[in-house]
Amino acid sequence: MAALLQLFGANPLGGLVLAVLVPLVIVAFGTYVGVLMALQSFFDASSWQEATQPGDAEE
């Protein structure tokens, strides 16, 4: 893993790719988790599986 990072760091284009890709992955993961938490809160579910399953709505 460290050798791969050193390889990308030695190449200016690789460094640019890392500088863009790493924050993008972090933001995408954070957005995914945030949406799951919002669904869970909105539907007052005890788990995200319960919030995302269709049907089983309380009447």
ChimeraX attribute file (.defattr): number of C-alpha atoms within 10 A of each C-alpha:
attribute: neighborCount
match mode: 1-to-1
recipient: residues
	/A:1	6
	/A:2	7
	/A:3	8
	/A:4	9
	/A:5	12
	/A:6	12
	/A:7	12
	/A:8	16
	/A:9	16
	/A:10	11
	/A:11	11
	/A:12	10
	/A:13	11
	/A:14	15
	/A:15	16
	/A:16	12
	/A:17	13
	/A:18	15
	/A:19	12
	/A:20	11
	/A:21	12
	/A:22	11
	/A:23	11
	/A:24	12
	/A:25	11
	/A:26	11
	/A:27	12
	/A:28	12
	/A:29	12
	/A:30	12
	/A:31	12
	/A:32	12
	/A:33	13
	/A:34	12
	/A:35	13
	/A:36	17
	/A:37	15
	/A:38	14
	/A:39	18
	/A:40	18
	/A:41	14
	/A:42	10
	/A:43	15
	/A:44	12
	/A:45	14
	/A:46	10
	/A:47	14
	/A:48	18
	/A:49	12
	/A:50	16
	/A:51	21
	/A:52	13
	/A:53	9
	/A:54	8
	/A:55	8
	/A:56	8
	/A:57	9
	/A:58	5
	/A:59	3
